Amino acid sequence: MGFVVYVLFSERTQKYYTGQTQNLENRLFEHNNGETSSINGGIPWELVWSIPCSSRSEAVRLETKIKKRGAKRFLDDLSRGA
């Protein structure tokens, strides 16, 4: 099973969350059921972007890149084709 890098958005807090996982459906369920205490205030989280990766190391590199850029700016860059 491959890895997925994902970006979530909380309408409530107007914040983004970036992560990587092997099971996106399960991870989103965990986030929205309070199993990630650091982001409980943002429930419900909505998946706004994801991309498959061929390895965990590739997923971690992309996750780090997105977090350094900021998820909103990263997504804005994608929508502009940058």
PDB file of N, CA, C and O in Angstrom, chain B, residues numbered from 101:
ATOM      1  N   MET B 101       0.839  -1.183   0.000  1.00  0.00           N
ATOM      2  CA  MET B 101       0.000   0.000   0.000  1.00  0.00           C
ATOM      3  C   MET B 101       0.881   1.243   0.000  1.00  0.00           C
ATOM      4  O   MET B 101       1.870   1.311   0.730  1.00  0.00           O
ATOM      5  N   GLY B 102       0.520   2.222  -0.819  1.00  0.00           N
ATOM      6  CA  GLY B 102       1.292   3.452  -0.914  1.00  0.00           C
ATOM      7  C   GLY B 102       0.901   4.470   0.134  1.00  0.00           C
ATOM      8  O   GLY B 102       0.014   4.236   0.954  1.00  0.00           O
ATOM      9  N   PHE B 103       1.559   5.571   0.093  1.00  0.00           N
ATOM     10  CA  PHE B 103       1.296   6.665   1.016  1.00  0.00           C
ATOM     11  C   PHE B 103       0.583   7.795   0.301  1.00  0.00           C
ATOM     12  O   PHE B 103       0.662   7.920  -0.921  1.00  0.00           O
ATOM     13  N   VAL B 104      -0.108   8.612   1.066  1.00  0.00           N
ATOM     14  CA  VAL B 104      -0.850   9.749   0.537  1.00  0.00           C
ATOM     15  C   VAL B 104      -0.513  10.969   1.382  1.00  0.00           C
ATOM     16  O   VAL B 104      -0.502  10.899   2.611  1.00  0.00           O
ATOM     17  N   VAL B 105      -0.240  12.083   0.720  1.00  0.00           N
ATOM     18  CA  VAL B 105      -0.098  13.367   1.405  1.00  0.00           C
ATOM     19  C   VAL B 105      -1.429  14.085   1.214  1.00  0.00           C
ATOM     20  O   VAL B 105      -1.996  14.080   0.121  1.00  0.00           O
ATOM     21  N   TYR B 106      -1.925  14.705   2.289  1.00  0.00           N
ATOM     22  CA  TYR B 106      -3.251  15.316   2.220  1.00  0.00           C
ATOM     23  C   TYR B 106      -3.269  16.661   2.928  1.00  0.00           C
ATOM     24  O   TYR B 106      -2.449  16.945   3.801  1.00  0.00           O
ATOM     25  N   VAL B 107      -4.230  17.478   2.523  1.00  0.00           N
ATOM     26  CA  VAL B 107      -4.468  18.764   3.177  1.00  0.00           C
ATOM     27  C   VAL B 107      -5.943  18.806   3.557  1.00  0.00           C
ATOM     28  O   VAL B 107      -6.826  18.561   2.734  1.00  0.00           O
ATOM     29  N   LEU B 108      -6.182  19.122   4.820  1.00  0.00           N
ATOM     30  CA  LEU B 108      -7.536  19.274   5.342  1.00  0.00           C
ATOM     31  C   LEU B 108      -7.795  20.747   5.620  1.00  0.00           C
ATOM     32  O   LEU B 108      -6.864  21.524   5.831  1.00  0.00           O
ATOM     33  N   PHE B 109      -9.069  21.123   5.616  1.00  0.00           N
ATOM     34  CA  PHE B 109      -9.451  22.493   5.959  1.00  0.00           C
ATOM     35  C   PHE B 109     -10.589  22.454   6.962  1.00  0.00           C
ATOM     36  O   PHE B 109     -11.504  21.639   6.846  1.00  0.00           O
ATOM     37  N   SER B 110     -10.527  23.345   7.952  1.00  0.00           N
ATOM     38  CA  SER B 110     -11.583  23.487   8.946  1.00  0.00           C
ATOM     39  C   SER B 110     -12.313  24.795   8.708  1.00  0.00           C
ATOM     40  O   SER B 110     -11.729  25.872   8.823  1.00  0.00           O
ATOM     41  N   GLU B 111     -13.581  24.698   8.379  1.00  0.00           N
ATOM     42  CA  GLU B 111     -14.410  25.891   8.205  1.00  0.00           C
ATOM     43  C   GLU B 111     -14.518  26.639   9.532  1.00  0.00           C
ATOM     44  O   GLU B 111     -14.537  27.869   9.558  1.00  0.00           O
ATOM     45  N   ARG B 112     -14.587  25.899  10.619  1.00  0.00           N
ATOM     46  CA  ARG B 112     -14.750  26.485  11.955  1.00  0.00           C
ATOM     47  C   ARG B 112     -13.574  27.379  12.339  1.00  0.00           C
ATOM     48  O   ARG B 112     -13.768  28.495  12.821  1.00  0.00           O
ATOM     49  N   THR B 113     -12.352  26.883  12.125  1.00  0.00           N
ATOM     50  CA  THR B 113     -11.171  27.643  12.538  1.00  0.00           C
ATOM     51  C   THR B 113     -10.503  28.386  11.384  1.00  0.00           C
ATOM     52  O   THR B 113      -9.610  29.206  11.600  1.00  0.00           O
ATOM     53  N   GLN B 114     -10.939  28.095  10.152  1.00  0.00           N
ATOM     54  CA  GLN B 114     -10.332  28.683   8.953  1.00  0.00           C
ATOM     55  C   GLN B 114      -8.846  28.324   8.860  1.00  0.00           C
ATOM     56  O   GLN B 114      -8.029  29.128   8.410  1.00  0.00           O
ATOM     57  N   LYS B 115      -8.508  27.104   9.292  1.00  0.00           N
ATOM     58  CA  LYS B 115      -7.120  26.643   9.268  1.00  0.00           C
ATOM     59  C   LYS B 115      -6.988  25.376   8.437  1.00  0.00           C
ATOM     60  O   LYS B 115      -7.945  24.633   8.220  1.00  0.00           O
ATOM     61  N   TYR B 116      -5.753  25.164   7.980  1.00  0.00           N
ATOM     62  CA  TYR B 116      -5.408  23.979   7.211  1.00  0.00           C
ATOM     63  C   TYR B 116      -4.571  23.037   8.065  1.00  0.00           C
ATOM     64  O   TYR B 116      -3.899  23.454   9.009  1.00  0.00           O
ATOM     65  N   TYR B 117      -4.628  21.757   7.709  1.00  0.00           N
ATOM     66  CA  TYR B 117      -3.799  20.750   8.356  1.00  0.00           C
ATOM     67  C   TYR B 117      -3.223  19.870   7.255  1.00  0.00           C
ATOM     68  O   TYR B 117      -3.953  19.423   6.371  1.00  0.00           O
ATOM     69  N   THR B 118      -1.940  19.623   7.301  1.00  0.00           N
ATOM     70  CA  THR B 118      -1.262  18.784   6.314  1.00  0.00           C
ATOM     71  C   THR B 118      -0.711  17.550   6.996  1.00  0.00           C
ATOM     72  O   THR B 118      -0.160  17.633   8.093  1.00  0.00           O
ATOM     73  N   GLY B 119      -0.859  16.404   6.348  1.00  0.00           N
ATOM     74  CA  GLY B 119      -0.345  15.165   6.908  1.00  0.00           C
ATOM     75  C   GLY B 119      -0.075  14.147   5.817  1.00  0.00           C
ATOM     76  O   GLY B 119      -0.280  14.411   4.633  1.00  0.00           O
ATOM     77  N   GLN B 120       0.394  12.966   6.242  1.00  0.00           N
ATOM     78  CA  GLN B 120       0.617  11.857   5.312  1.00  0.00           C
ATOM     79  C   GLN B 120       0.235  10.570   6.012  1.00  0.00           C
ATOM     80  O   GLN B 120       0.385  10.438   7.227  1.00  0.00           O
ATOM     81  N   THR B 121      -0.260   9.622   5.231  1.00  0.00           N
ATOM     82  CA  THR B 121      -0.772   8.384   5.795  1.00  0.00           C
ATOM     83  C   THR B 121      -0.797   7.288   4.740  1.00  0.00           C
ATOM     84  O   THR B 121      -0.631   7.548   3.549  1.00  0.00           O
ATOM     85  N   GLN B 122      -1.007   6.061   5.197  1.00  0.00           N
ATOM     86  CA  GLN B 122      -1.205   4.950   4.274  1.00  0.00           C
ATOM     87  C   GLN B 122      -2.689   4.694   4.034  1.00  0.00           C
ATOM     88  O   GLN B 122      -3.053   4.034   3.061  1.00  0.00           O
ATOM     89  N   ASN B 123      -3.547   5.210   4.911  1.00  0.00           N
ATOM     90  CA  ASN B 123      -4.977   4.962   4.796  1.00  0.00           C
ATOM     91  C   ASN B 123      -5.721   6.275   5.010  1.00  0.00           C
ATOM     92  O   ASN B 123      -6.055   6.630   6.141  1.00  0.00           O
ATOM     93  N   LEU B 124      -5.977   6.986   3.932  1.00  0.00           N
ATOM     94  CA  LEU B 124      -6.550   8.323   4.022  1.00  0.00           C
ATOM     95  C   LEU B 124      -7.957   8.309   4.624  1.00  0.00           C
ATOM     96  O   LEU B 124      -8.283   9.148   5.463  1.00  0.00           O
ATOM     97  N   GLU B 125      -8.777   7.371   4.201  1.00  0.00           N
ATOM     98  CA  GLU B 125     -10.147   7.312   4.715  1.00  0.00           C
ATOM     99  C   GLU B 125     -10.156   7.129   6.237  1.00  0.00           C
ATOM    100  O   GLU B 125     -10.905   7.801   6.945  1.00  0.00           O
ATOM    101  N   ASN B 126      -9.326   6.222   6.727  1.00  0.00           N
ATOM    102  CA  ASN B 126      -9.233   5.982   8.164  1.00  0.00           C
ATOM    103  C   ASN B 126      -8.663   7.190   8.899  1.00  0.00           C
ATOM    104  O   ASN B 126      -9.133   7.541   9.981  1.00  0.00           O
ATOM    105  N   ARG B 127      -7.654   7.822   8.312  1.00  0.00           N
ATOM    106  CA  ARG B 127      -7.025   8.979   8.960  1.00  0.00           C
ATOM    107  C   ARG B 127      -8.007  10.136   9.082  1.00  0.00           C
ATOM    108  O   ARG B 127      -8.059  10.800  10.118  1.00  0.00           O
ATOM    109  N   LEU B 128      -8.785  10.382   8.034  1.00  0.00           N
ATOM    110  CA  LEU B 128      -9.787  11.448   8.082  1.00  0.00           C
ATOM    111  C   LEU B 128     -10.830  11.132   9.156  1.00  0.00           C
ATOM    112  O   LEU B 128     -11.258  12.023   9.888  1.00  0.00           O
ATOM    113  N   PHE B 129     -11.235   9.872   9.248  1.00  0.00           N
ATOM    114  CA  PHE B 129     -12.158   9.442  10.299  1.00  0.00           C
ATOM    115  C   PHE B 129     -11.566   9.744  11.684  1.00  0.00           C
ATOM    116  O   PHE B 129     -12.253  10.273  12.557  1.00  0.00           O
ATOM    117  N   GLU B 130     -10.289   9.402  11.873  1.00  0.00           N
ATOM    118  CA  GLU B 130      -9.629   9.662  13.158  1.00  0.00           C
ATOM    119  C   GLU B 130      -9.614  11.151  13.491  1.00  0.00           C
ATOM    120  O   GLU B 130      -9.916  11.540  14.619  1.00  0.00           O
ATOM    121  N   HIS B 131      -9.262  11.990  12.502  1.00  0.00           N
ATOM    122  CA  HIS B 131      -9.219  13.440  12.733  1.00  0.00           C
ATOM    123  C   HIS B 131     -10.596  13.962  13.141  1.00  0.00           C
ATOM    124  O   HIS B 131     -10.706  14.799  14.038  1.00  0.00           O
ATOM    125  N   ASN B 132     -11.634  13.472  12.489  1.00  0.00           N
ATOM    126  CA  ASN B 132     -12.977  13.986  12.750  1.00  0.00           C
ATOM    127  C   ASN B 132     -13.662  13.340  13.945  1.00  0.00           C
ATOM    128  O   ASN B 132     -14.786  13.707  14.290  1.00  0.00           O
ATOM    129  N   ASN B 133     -12.998  12.387  14.574  1.00  0.00           N
ATOM    130  CA  ASN B 133     -13.545  11.767  15.774  1.00  0.00           C
ATOM    131  C   ASN B 133     -12.699  12.052  16.999  1.00  0.00           C
ATOM    132  O   ASN B 133     -12.777  11.337  17.998  1.00  0.00           O
ATOM    133  N   GLY B 134     -11.889  13.103  16.920  1.00  0.00           N
ATOM    134  CA  GLY B 134     -11.157  13.574  18.085  1.00  0.00           C
ATOM    135  C   GLY B 134      -9.941  12.760  18.473  1.00  0.00           C
ATOM    136  O   GLY B 134      -9.448  12.898  19.592  1.00  0.00           O
ATOM    137  N   GLU B 135      -9.442  11.914  17.584  1.00  0.00           N
ATOM    138  CA  GLU B 135      -8.293  11.077  17.917  1.00  0.00           C
ATOM    139  C   GLU B 135      -6.956  11.783  17.687  1.00  0.00           C
ATOM    140  O   GLU B 135      -5.899  11.217  17.969  1.00  0.00           O
ATOM    141  N   THR B 136      -6.999  13.018  17.176  1.00  0.00           N
ATOM    142  CA  THR B 136      -5.797  13.833  17.012  1.00  0.00           C
ATOM    143  C   THR B 136      -6.008  15.080  17.865  1.00  0.00           C
ATOM    144  O   THR B 136      -6.531  16.086  17.386  1.00  0.00           O
ATOM    145  N   SER B 137      -5.598  15.007  19.132  1.00  0.00           N
ATOM    146  CA  SER B 137      -5.952  16.041  20.102  1.00  0.00           C
ATOM    147  C   SER B 137      -5.500  17.442  19.700  1.00  0.00           C
ATOM    148  O   SER B 137      -6.161  18.422  20.045  1.00  0.00           O
ATOM    149  N   SER B 138      -4.394  17.553  18.985  1.00  0.00           N
ATOM    150  CA  SER B 138      -3.877  18.883  18.653  1.00  0.00           C
ATOM    151  C   SER B 138      -4.761  19.643  17.670  1.00  0.00           C
ATOM    152  O   SER B 138      -4.634  20.861  17.550  1.00  0.00           O
ATOM    153  N   ILE B 139      -5.655  18.947  16.964  1.00  0.00           N
ATOM    154  CA  ILE B 139      -6.507  19.638  15.994  1.00  0.00           C
ATOM    155  C   ILE B 139      -7.995  19.420  16.253  1.00  0.00           C
ATOM    156  O   ILE B 139      -8.816  19.641  15.363  1.00  0.00           O
ATOM    157  N   ASN B 140      -8.348  18.989  17.460  1.00  0.00           N
ATOM    158  CA  ASN B 140      -9.756  18.748  17.797  1.00  0.00           C
ATOM    159  C   ASN B 140     -10.634  19.976  17.592  1.00  0.00           C
ATOM    160  O   ASN B 140     -11.802  19.845  17.226  1.00  0.00           O
ATOM    161  N   GLY B 141     -10.091  21.162  17.822  1.00  0.00           N
ATOM    162  CA  GLY B 141     -10.876  22.387  17.707  1.00  0.00           C
ATOM    163  C   GLY B 141     -11.368  22.666  16.310  1.00  0.00           C
ATOM    164  O   GLY B 141     -12.253  23.502  16.125  1.00  0.00           O
ATOM    165  N   GLY B 142     -10.821  21.990  15.321  1.00  0.00           N
ATOM    166  CA  GLY B 142     -11.208  22.242  13.936  1.00  0.00           C
ATOM    167  C   GLY B 142     -12.264  21.303  13.390  1.00  0.00           C
ATOM    168  O   GLY B 142     -12.665  21.441  12.234  1.00  0.00           O
ATOM    169  N   ILE B 143     -12.720  20.364  14.179  1.00  0.00           N
ATOM    170  CA  ILE B 143     -13.710  19.389  13.710  1.00  0.00           C
ATOM    171  C   ILE B 143     -14.983  20.119  13.308  1.00  0.00           C
ATOM    172  O   ILE B 143     -15.459  20.957  14.074  1.00  0.00           O
ATOM    173  N   PRO B 144     -15.553  19.841  12.143  1.00  0.00           N
ATOM    174  CA  PRO B 144     -15.176  18.801  11.189  1.00  0.00           C
ATOM    175  C   PRO B 144     -14.112  19.277  10.199  1.00  0.00           C
ATOM    176  O   PRO B 144     -14.113  20.430   9.769  1.00  0.00           O
ATOM    177  N   TRP B 145     -13.210  18.366   9.848  1.00  0.00           N
ATOM    178  CA  TRP B 145     -12.176  18.631   8.859  1.00  0.00           C
ATOM    179  C   TRP B 145     -12.644  18.121   7.511  1.00  0.00           C
ATOM    180  O   TRP B 145     -13.244  17.050   7.412  1.00  0.00           O
ATOM    181  N   GLU B 146     -12.364  18.902   6.466  1.00  0.00           N
ATOM    182  CA  GLU B 146     -12.749  18.539   5.109  1.00  0.00           C
ATOM    183  C   GLU B 146     -11.490  18.318   4.280  1.00  0.00           C
ATOM    184  O   GLU B 146     -10.569  19.134   4.314  1.00  0.00           O
ATOM    185  N   LEU B 147     -11.451  17.229   3.546  1.00  0.00           N
ATOM    186  CA  LEU B 147     -10.326  16.958   2.663  1.00  0.00           C
ATOM    187  C   LEU B 147     -10.409  17.907   1.471  1.00  0.00           C
ATOM    188  O   LEU B 147     -11.409  17.918   0.752  1.00  0.00           O
ATOM    189  N   VAL B 148      -9.350  18.711   1.257  1.00  0.00           N
ATOM    190  CA  VAL B 148      -9.355  19.652   0.135  1.00  0.00           C
ATOM    191  C   VAL B 148      -8.329  19.302  -0.935  1.00  0.00           C
ATOM    192  O   VAL B 148      -8.405  19.809  -2.054  1.00  0.00           O
ATOM    193  N   TRP B 149      -7.358  18.428  -0.599  1.00  0.00           N
ATOM    194  CA  TRP B 149      -6.335  18.070  -1.586  1.00  0.00           C
ATOM    195  C   TRP B 149      -5.603  16.830  -1.103  1.00  0.00           C
ATOM    196  O   TRP B 149      -5.357  16.666   0.092  1.00  0.00           O
ATOM    197  N   SER B 150      -5.256  15.959  -2.044  1.00  0.00           N
ATOM    198  CA  SER B 150      -4.426  14.796  -1.709  1.00  0.00           C
ATOM    199  C   SER B 150      -3.698  14.331  -2.955  1.00  0.00           C
ATOM    200  O   SER B 150      -4.120  14.590  -4.081  1.00  0.00           O
ATOM    201  N   ILE B 151      -2.593  13.638  -2.725  1.00  0.00           N
ATOM    202  CA  ILE B 151      -1.816  13.095  -3.827  1.00  0.00           C
ATOM    203  C   ILE B 151      -1.112  11.822  -3.355  1.00  0.00           C
ATOM    204  O   ILE B 151      -0.548  11.793  -2.261  1.00  0.00           O
ATOM    205  N   PRO B 152      -1.144  10.771  -4.178  1.00  0.00           N
ATOM    206  CA  PRO B 152      -0.447   9.545  -3.795  1.00  0.00           C
ATOM    207  C   PRO B 152       1.064   9.699  -3.954  1.00  0.00           C
ATOM    208  O   PRO B 152       1.534  10.449  -4.810  1.00  0.00           O
ATOM    209  N   CYS B 153       1.805   8.994  -3.134  1.00  0.00           N
ATOM    210  CA  CYS B 153       3.264   8.979  -3.195  1.00  0.00           C
ATOM    211  C   CYS B 153       3.723   7.528  -3.243  1.00  0.00           C
ATOM    212  O   CYS B 153       3.046   6.635  -2.733  1.00  0.00           O
ATOM    213  N   SER B 154       4.865   7.305  -3.853  1.00  0.00           N
ATOM    214  CA  SER B 154       5.335   5.932  -4.040  1.00  0.00           C
ATOM    215  C   SER B 154       6.024   5.356  -2.812  1.00  0.00           C
ATOM    216  O   SER B 154       6.193   4.141  -2.710  1.00  0.00           O
ATOM    217  N   SER B 155       6.426   6.222  -1.872  1.00  0.00           N
ATOM    218  CA  SER B 155       7.116   5.736  -0.673  1.00  0.00           C
ATOM    219  C   SER B 155       6.862   6.687   0.485  1.00  0.00           C
ATOM    220  O   SER B 155       6.436   7.826   0.294  1.00  0.00           O
ATOM    221  N   ARG B 156       7.130   6.203   1.680  1.00  0.00           N
ATOM    222  CA  ARG B 156       6.959   7.059   2.863  1.00  0.00           C
ATOM    223  C   ARG B 156       7.938   8.223   2.819  1.00  0.00           C
ATOM    224  O   ARG B 156       7.584   9.345   3.183  1.00  0.00           O
ATOM    225  N   SER B 157       9.165   7.970   2.376  1.00  0.00           N
ATOM    226  CA  SER B 157      10.150   9.057   2.336  1.00  0.00           C
ATOM    227  C   SER B 157       9.710  10.159   1.372  1.00  0.00           C
ATOM    228  O   SER B 157       9.904  11.340   1.657  1.00  0.00           O
ATOM    229  N   GLU B 158       9.125   9.789   0.243  1.00  0.00           N
ATOM    230  CA  GLU B 158       8.609  10.791  -0.693  1.00  0.00           C
ATOM    231  C   GLU B 158       7.466  11.571  -0.050  1.00  0.00           C
ATOM    232  O   GLU B 158       7.381  12.790  -0.198  1.00  0.00           O
ATOM    233  N   ALA B 159       6.581  10.862   0.667  1.00  0.00           N
ATOM    234  CA  ALA B 159       5.449  11.506   1.326  1.00  0.00           C
ATOM    235  C   ALA B 159       5.928  12.479   2.403  1.00  0.00           C
ATOM    236  O   ALA B 159       5.406  13.588   2.512  1.00  0.00           O
ATOM    237  N   VAL B 160       6.907  12.075   3.187  1.00  0.00           N
ATOM    238  CA  VAL B 160       7.428  12.942   4.248  1.00  0.00           C
ATOM    239  C   VAL B 160       8.085  14.187   3.648  1.00  0.00           C
ATOM    240  O   VAL B 160       7.919  15.288   4.174  1.00  0.00           O
ATOM    241  N   ARG B 161       8.822  14.022   2.565  1.00  0.00           N
ATOM    242  CA  ARG B 161       9.455  15.183   1.904  1.00  0.00           C
ATOM    243  C   ARG B 161       8.397  16.173   1.415  1.00  0.00           C
ATOM    244  O   ARG B 161       8.530  17.379   1.621  1.00  0.00           O
ATOM    245  N   LEU B 162       7.341  15.659   0.764  1.00  0.00           N
ATOM    246  CA  LEU B 162       6.297  16.547   0.261  1.00  0.00           C
ATOM    247  C   LEU B 162       5.530  17.199   1.410  1.00  0.00           C
ATOM    248  O   LEU B 162       5.229  18.392   1.353  1.00  0.00           O
ATOM    249  N   GLU B 163       5.215  16.440   2.437  1.00  0.00           N
ATOM    250  CA  GLU B 163       4.525  16.992   3.608  1.00  0.00           C
ATOM    251  C   GLU B 163       5.348  18.138   4.212  1.00  0.00           C
ATOM    252  O   GLU B 163       4.801  19.191   4.542  1.00  0.00           O
ATOM    253  N   THR B 164       6.649  17.932   4.353  1.00  0.00           N
ATOM    254  CA  THR B 164       7.537  18.955   4.904  1.00  0.00           C
ATOM    255  C   THR B 164       7.559  20.196   4.013  1.00  0.00           C
ATOM    256  O   THR B 164       7.517  21.322   4.507  1.00  0.00           O
ATOM    257  N   LYS B 165       7.625  19.984   2.705  1.00  0.00           N
ATOM    258  CA  LYS B 165       7.626  21.101   1.751  1.00  0.00           C
ATOM    259  C   LYS B 165       6.345  21.926   1.885  1.00  0.00           C
ATOM    260  O   LYS B 165       6.396  23.156   1.909  1.00  0.00           O
ATOM    261  N   ILE B 166       5.202  21.250   1.973  1.00  0.00           N
ATOM    262  CA  ILE B 166       3.919  21.950   2.102  1.00  0.00           C
ATOM    263  C   ILE B 166       3.866  22.715   3.414  1.00  0.00           C
ATOM    264  O   ILE B 166       3.419  23.862   3.441  1.00  0.00           O
ATOM    265  N   LYS B 167       4.313  22.100   4.499  1.00  0.00           N
ATOM    266  CA  LYS B 167       4.277  22.761   5.806  1.00  0.00           C
ATOM    267  C   LYS B 167       5.192  23.983   5.840  1.00  0.00           C
ATOM    268  O   LYS B 167       4.853  24.993   6.457  1.00  0.00           O
ATOM    269  N   LYS B 168       6.350  23.898   5.179  1.00  0.00           N
ATOM    270  CA  LYS B 168       7.263  25.051   5.138  1.00  0.00           C
ATOM    271  C   LYS B 168       6.659  26.195   4.335  1.00  0.00           C
ATOM    272  O   LYS B 168       6.804  27.359   4.707  1.00  0.00           O
ATOM    273  N   ARG B 169       5.987  25.872   3.241  1.00  0.00           N
ATOM    274  CA  ARG B 169       5.375  26.888   2.375  1.00  0.00           C
ATOM    275  C   ARG B 169       4.100  27.436   3.005  1.00  0.00           C
ATOM    276  O   ARG B 169       3.755  28.604   2.822  1.00  0.00           O
ATOM    277  N   GLY B 170       3.415  26.591   3.738  1.00  0.00           N
ATOM    278  CA  GLY B 170       2.087  26.916   4.265  1.00  0.00           C
ATOM    279  C   GLY B 170       1.060  26.311   3.325  1.00  0.00           C
ATOM    280  O   GLY B 170       1.135  26.517   2.114  1.00  0.00           O
ATOM    281  N   ALA B 171       0.108  25.572   3.861  1.00  0.00           N
ATOM    282  CA  ALA B 171      -0.859  24.850   3.025  1.00  0.00           C
ATOM    283  C   ALA B 171      -1.658  25.791   2.131  1.00  0.00           C
ATOM    284  O   ALA B 171      -1.878  25.479   0.961  1.00  0.00           O
ATOM    285  N   LYS B 172      -2.095  26.928   2.648  1.00  0.00           N
ATOM    286  CA  LYS B 172      -2.884  27.857   1.835  1.00  0.00           C
ATOM    287  C   LYS B 172      -2.066  28.370   0.660  1.00  0.00           C
ATOM    288  O   LYS B 172      -2.553  28.388  -0.470  1.00  0.00           O
ATOM    289  N   ARG B 173      -0.837  28.785   0.910  1.00  0.00           N
ATOM    290  CA  ARG B 173       0.007  29.285  -0.178  1.00  0.00           C
ATOM    291  C   ARG B 173       0.337  28.174  -1.165  1.00  0.00           C
ATOM    292  O   ARG B 173       0.362  28.408  -2.373  1.00  0.00           O
ATOM    293  N   PHE B 174       0.592  26.959  -0.661  1.00  0.00           N
ATOM    294  CA  PHE B 174       0.854  25.821  -1.531  1.00  0.00           C
ATOM    295  C   PHE B 174      -0.337  25.576  -2.462  1.00  0.00           C
ATOM    296  O   PHE B 174      -0.155  25.402  -3.667  1.00  0.00           O
ATOM    297  N   LEU B 175      -1.547  25.563  -1.910  1.00  0.00           N
ATOM    298  CA  LEU B 175      -2.748  25.347  -2.722  1.00  0.00           C
ATOM    299  C   LEU B 175      -2.982  26.500  -3.695  1.00  0.00           C
ATOM    300  O   LEU B 175      -3.400  26.276  -4.832  1.00  0.00           O
ATOM    301  N   ASP B 176      -2.718  27.724  -3.260  1.00  0.00           N
ATOM    302  CA  ASP B 176      -2.833  28.878  -4.161  1.00  0.00           C
ATOM    303  C   ASP B 176      -1.859  28.745  -5.316  1.00  0.00           C
ATOM    304  O   ASP B 176      -2.213  29.038  -6.459  1.00  0.00           O
ATOM    305  N   ASP B 177      -0.629  28.305  -5.035  1.00  0.00           N
ATOM    306  CA  ASP B 177       0.369  28.092  -6.093  1.00  0.00           C
ATOM    307  C   ASP B 177      -0.130  27.052  -7.092  1.00  0.00           C
ATOM    308  O   ASP B 177       0.023  27.231  -8.300  1.00  0.00           O
ATOM    309  N   LEU B 178      -0.724  25.971  -6.601  1.00  0.00           N
ATOM    310  CA  LEU B 178      -1.254  24.926  -7.490  1.00  0.00           C
ATOM    311  C   LEU B 178      -2.349  25.467  -8.389  1.00  0.00           C
ATOM    312  O   LEU B 178      -2.389  25.162  -9.581  1.00  0.00           O
ATOM    313  N   SER B 179      -3.237  26.268  -7.821  1.00  0.00           N
ATOM    314  CA  SER B 179      -4.369  26.779  -8.606  1.00  0.00           C
ATOM    315  C   SER B 179      -3.910  27.785  -9.667  1.00  0.00           C
ATOM    316  O   SER B 179      -4.578  27.972 -10.684  1.00  0.00           O
ATOM    317  N   ARG B 180      -2.770  28.426  -9.422  1.00  0.00           N
ATOM    318  CA  ARG B 180      -2.214  29.366 -10.407  1.00  0.00           C
ATOM    319  C   ARG B 180      -1.288  28.674 -11.399  1.00  0.00           C
ATOM    320  O   ARG B 180      -0.818  29.286 -12.358  1.00  0.00           O
ATOM    321  N   GLY B 181      -1.032  27.385 -11.155  1.00  0.00           N
ATOM    322  CA  GLY B 181      -0.139  26.654 -12.042  1.00  0.00           C
ATOM    323  C   GLY B 181       1.320  26.970 -11.826  1.00  0.00           C
ATOM    324  O   GLY B 181       2.137  26.769 -12.724  1.00  0.00           O
ATOM    325  N   ALA B 182       1.662  27.462 -10.649  1.00  0.00           N
ATOM    326  CA  ALA B 182       3.050  27.827 -10.345  1.00  0.00           C
ATOM    327  C   ALA B 182       3.895  26.602 -10.009  1.00  0.00           C
ATOM    328  O   ALA B 182       5.087  26.732  -9.729  1.00  0.00           O
TER     329      ALA B 182
END
